[in-house]
Amino acid sequence: MSYQTYEIEWQGIRICIRYAPVKWNVISHIEIETLEPARAPLPITPTGYLSHHIPIGSVEAEFDNVADCILSWLDERAQSAEWQDYLSSTIQGELF
């Protein structure tokens, strides 16, 4: 099994993506980890790390590469109320 490795930046966060288009001959595997700041939360994972399995060919059916897929996923989930609440709390700080 061979992984493709990408580094991207999203909203000032440096992210490493490892992608195996075919794992165990039955599934694709994506690992996402924030590098800088280390383990910074993302809209798709509060811990800064995510291991995600998807059907083979899912990424390639819609995107040129897995980096474009992850950027699209991040942008979509960044619109969620949960992520917007998180951003508001980190900007203002917690009072209690």
C-alpha positions, 0 to 999 in steps of 0.5 A, a space after each residue: 500500500 502506497 500513500 500520497 503525501 500532501 501539505 496544504 495551508 487552510 486559513 493559516 493552518 498547515 495541514 499534512 494529508 496522507 492518502 492511500 487510494 486503495 487500502 486492503 484492496 477494498 477501501 481508500 484511506 485519508 489521514 489528516 493532521 494539523 502540523 502548525 499549529 500542532 494538532 490545531 482543531 479543524 472543522 472536521 476534527 476537534 483534535 487536529 487528527 482524522 483517519 477517514 475511510 471512503 469508497 475507492 474512487 470517491 475522491 477521483 470521481 469529483 476532484 483532481 486530487 485529495 488536497 482539493 477534496 480536503 480543502 473543499 470539505 474544510 470550506 464546507 464544514 467551516 460554515 457549520 454553526 459548531 465551527 462558527 461558535 468555536 471561532 467566536 469563543 477563541 476570538 473573544 475568550 471564555 469568561 467562565 
